[in-house]
Amino acid sequence: MNSVQVGIIGFGTVGGGVVRLLRDRPDLLSRRLGIPLVLKQVADLDLIRPRSVTLPPELLTTCNQEVLDDPDIDIVVELIGGVEAARNLVLAAIERGKHVVTANKALIAWHGNEIFAAAAQQGVEVAFEASVCGGIPIILALRQGLAANRLREILGILNGTTNYILSRMSQENSTFAQALAEAQTQGYAEADPTLDVEGIDAAHKLAILMALAYGARLDFPAIHVEGISRLEPLDLQFAREFGYAVKLLAITRNDGNKLEARVHPTLIPRDHMLATIGGPFNAVYLTGDAVGPLLLSGQGAGALPTASAVVSDILDLAHNLKLGLPRRLPPLGSEAALATHRPVKPMTEVVTNYYFRFAAKDRPGVLSQISGILGQHNISIAAVIQKGREVKGAVPIVMITHEAQEAAVQQALRAIDALPVVSPPTVFYRIEDPHLHAAQI
């Protein structure tokens, strides 16, 4: 093989970053590969809009089919986003015997099993490092660097938009709406931020990390998802008083029988490594039985960080092609993964610690009524703050609990919210705090 030729479909922000890296440093990339890495063609529906990088007209086309049908193109890079159109494009590339690189987390989360099976049948590879955490090489770490480990847990700040919003809410005492508007002004949030702020984007990424970590099929629909749009500054203030920061965490654990899989706002100790990750950054905190705790952090989005991961995948596939070793490493780390299903624990079975904020009438005996109902459901209180200040006509009572089962918590809160001295609904968030676990032993 004298060269490896690449076709890109999608010339937006990330596509422009990939083109820039391929065009600006051909000597570096060719030296690392040992043969030239050639950008053969770039397709996009709109070739008129201004971009940060320019290409000769002969390399540009508005027809995706030209890239798919070009017999000289070895690797197709899908960067159009969305799901159905991207799925059709990727499957068409695989059918033509081309290797695929994608940065599309929603595509992999929803259709990864189908795509990986098609690739196996055709004897080609699909690479997707850029689909999770932009420039952080977390997929490489899970597929290869940590292959000797049984992974116990992953906690991730997987969405930079929500992390920026929560950072601003915490630092400036801003409302969610104010922090979101600032994130949009700064370019960290889309005009329609739903996928980010409602936790869906983070759940897409968690589905991919789980499949890699546990060697199993992707199961995005099984993930419990909550967003941050209902968070109030008051709860961030109370969290601080208890010694916590609030993050939108993607959490998965392996208890040997079932997996936990959840995305939601979470209180974590301010001395936890993840608590220090601010602004639009991403981070993944994982624990392996051999390596112990490990933190990977960096820019999770943006043209060049994401393009860095895309070009890394291109080089990896190009090395395999050069050596005549297609499918050197299956997408999920092993051929058995696609045939392996790991059941996910229903949210009602999850056991963790909780933060409650009750809006109670300022009357004697209210606290004892609330604690009595909690006790009836085997929920013990670790700490309480009762303030005299009124919130919407009620006095806040804030509690931190020891570990409790989600089903019991939901039952207890329904009973408490039915009390005439409580204004429903009770605000509650989950806590990830090893110190609380240790305190119970």
Stockholm file with secondary structure:
# STOCKHOLM 1.0

chainA/1-441         MNSVQVGIIGFGTVGGGVVRLLRDRPDLLSRRLGIPLVLKQVADLDLIRPRSVTLPPELLTTCNQEVLDDPDIDIVVELIGGVEAARNLVLAAIERGKHVVTANKALIAWHGNEIFAAAAQQGVEVAFEASVCGGIPIILALRQGLAANRLREILGILNGTTNYILSRMSQENSTFAQALAEAQTQGYAEADPTLDVEGIDAAHKLAILMALAYGARLDFPAIHVEGISRLEPLDLQFAREFGYAVKLLAITRNDGNKLEARVHPTLIPRDHMLATIGGPFNAVYLTGDAVGPLLLSGQGAGALPTASAVVSDILDLAHNLKLGLPRRLPPLGSEAALATHRPVKPMTEVVTNYYFRFAAKDRPGVLSQISGILGQHNISIAAVIQKGREVKGAVPIVMITHEAQEAAVQQALRAIDALPVVSPPTVFYRIEDPHLHAAQI
#=GR chainA/1-441 SS CCCEEEEEECCSHHHHHHHHHHHHCHHHHHHHHSSCEEEEEEECSCCSSCCSSCCCGGGEESCHHHHHHCTTCCEEEECCCSSHHHHHHHHHHHHTTCEEEECCHHHHHHHHHHHHHHHHHHTCCEECGGGSSTTSCHHHIIIIITTTCCEEEEEEECCHHHHHHHHHHHHHCCCHHHHHHHHHHTTSSCSSCHHHHTSHHHHHHHHHHHHHHHTCCCCGGGSEECCSTTCCHHHHHHHHHTTEEEEEEEEEEECSSCEEEEEEEEEEETTSGGGGCCTTEEEEEEEETTTEEEEEEEECSSHHHHHHHHHHHHHHHHHHHHHTCTTSSCTTSSTTGGGCCCCBCCGGGCEEEEEEEEEECSCTTHHHHHHHHHHHTTCCEEEEEECSSCBTTBEEEEEEECSEEHHHHHHHHHHHHTSTTBCSCCEEEEECCHHHHHHHC
#=GC SS_cons         CCCEEEEEECCSHHHHHHHHHHHHCHHHHHHHHSSCEEEEEEECSCCSSCCSSCCCGGGEESCHHHHHHCTTCCEEEECCCSSHHHHHHHHHHHHTTCEEEECCHHHHHHHHHHHHHHHHHHTCCEECGGGSSTTSCHHHIIIIITTTCCEEEEEEECCHHHHHHHHHHHHHCCCHHHHHHHHHHTTSSCSSCHHHHTSHHHHHHHHHHHHHHHTCCCCGGGSEECCSTTCCHHHHHHHHHTTEEEEEEEEEEECSSCEEEEEEEEEEETTSGGGGCCTTEEEEEEEETTTEEEEEEEECSSHHHHHHHHHHHHHHHHHHHHHTCTTSSCTTSSTTGGGCCCCBCCGGGCEEEEEEEEEECSCTTHHHHHHHHHHHTTCCEEEEEECSSCBTTBEEEEEEECSEEHHHHHHHHHHHHTSTTBCSCCEEEEECCHHHHHHHC
//
